[in-house]
Amino acid sequence: MIPSFVSPLRRARFQVPAPVMLLIGMFTLHTGSALAVTAFAHASPATVTWLRLTWAAVLLLALGGRSLWRAVRTATRRELGAVVILGTASAGMMLFYSEATARIELGAATSIEFLGTLVVAVAAMRRRRELVWIAAAVVGVLCLTRPWQGGLDLAGVGFALAGAVCVVVYIVLTQKVGAGFGAVHGLALTMTVGSLVSAPFGAPAVFAAPDVDLILFTLMIALLFPMVPFLLEMVALQRMSRTAYSTFSSLEPAVSLVMGLVVIGQAPVAVQVVGMGLVVVAGVGAARGDRRDRPAVPDPVVVRRRRAVEAAPVASAEPVAVGPVGHAVPVVAGAPAGPPAQARQADRAA
């Protein structure tokens, strides 16, 4: 079963367009999130989240197989440290998000958490005029939560804001872990750390009163979120520019609103639809201000080969370059190293 899953995944990495993978991941993620809300009637958000993280970790460790342990043995301390921090941030992101969706509507919780993504995008550009997008998103969140009506659950908003902080760490560290380990290995290690971190909050209730139906239900939810969407996202990150990735990610709050309506019947009112529109426009606007065309996450194979070239002893005084398959080859004095397009083609071929 596992080999049959990995093979289509590898083919999909090259055959399925990255934006399509990202959109599939979004709808899968928020379907899982909406279903998780229905499970909160039978267990606490922390318990449901821990079960989801644990199932995802077990399945991904099995997918990683022996190659995962080889990757761990050859990883640097910095890479392993990044995995630990990313796993902790992922656990916090999911725990806080679950606690938020147990108290406020799915679309509102997602939009508040999306503020973390928006802050990272605007901060990277370092232009004051881009702050208008954060202002637009804040107004959108206010429209979604409608604090002027009273009865706003401040704890739910607080949990969503804490999740937004975790999102900032997640975005920064996902790039490093994805470049060092690849999609399956990086996610397997991240989910394992997340399961261990969240165990004190969710595991005691499971061991005290095991519920077989709940355990099996969370297995299904784990496939919908976090396993499949995180895996698709990490693969898509290696094939999309930062601008394209951020633009498509801006649709996530709207997807969340739709799935909240379809799966659990959370129908928005007119002002909430307007608020959602402001959040999406803010995300797209911030994304289009970033004109960098390089992938959001470098291909891990290319990264490892470049490191090997850099670490290899040089037998002569001749300069070296990276060949089409990642080997060190001498550069003939006075000869051009090749146009940038050829270098990019070599990287993609590797």
Stockholm file with secondary structure:
# STOCKHOLM 1.0

chainA/1-350         MIPSFVSPLRRARFQVPAPVMLLIGMFTLHTGSALAVTAFAHASPATVTWLRLTWAAVLLLALGGRSLWRAVRTATRRELGAVVILGTASAGMMLFYSEATARIELGAATSIEFLGTLVVAVAAMRRRRELVWIAAAVVGVLCLTRPWQGGLDLAGVGFALAGAVCVVVYIVLTQKVGAGFGAVHGLALTMTVGSLVSAPFGAPAVFAAPDVDLILFTLMIALLFPMVPFLLEMVALQRMSRTAYSTFSSLEPAVSLVMGLVVIGQAPVAVQVVGMGLVVVAGVGAARGDRRDRPAVPDPVVVRRRRAVEAAPVASAEPVAVGPVGHAVPVVAGAPAGPPAQARQADRAA
#=GR chainA/1-350 SS CHHHHHHHHHHHHHHSCHHHHHHHHHHHHHHHHHHHHHHTTTSCHHHHHHHHHHHHHHHHHHHHHHHHHHHHHHSCHHHHHHHHHHHHHHHHHHHHHHHHHTTSCHHHHHHHHHHHHHHHHHHHHTCGGGHHHHHHHHHHHHHHHCGGGSCCCHHHHHHHHHHHHHHHHHHHHHHHHHHHHCHHHHHHHHHHHHHHHHHHHHHHHHHHSCCHHHHHHHHHHHIIIIIHHHHHHHHHHTTSBHHHHHHHHTTHHHHHHHHHHHHHCCCCCHHHHHHHHHHHHHHHHHHHTCCCCSBSSCCHHHHHHHHHHHHSCCSSSSCEEECTTSCEEECCTTSCCCCHHHHHHHHHHC
#=GC SS_cons         CHHHHHHHHHHHHHHSCHHHHHHHHHHHHHHHHHHHHHHTTTSCHHHHHHHHHHHHHHHHHHHHHHHHHHHHHHSCHHHHHHHHHHHHHHHHHHHHHHHHHTTSCHHHHHHHHHHHHHHHHHHHHTCGGGHHHHHHHHHHHHHHHCGGGSCCCHHHHHHHHHHHHHHHHHHHHHHHHHHHHCHHHHHHHHHHHHHHHHHHHHHHHHHHSCCHHHHHHHHHHHIIIIIHHHHHHHHHHTTSBHHHHHHHHTTHHHHHHHHHHHHHCCCCCHHHHHHHHHHHHHHHHHHHTCCCCSBSSCCHHHHHHHHHHHHSCCSSSSCEEECTTSCEEECCTTSCCCCHHHHHHHHHHC
//
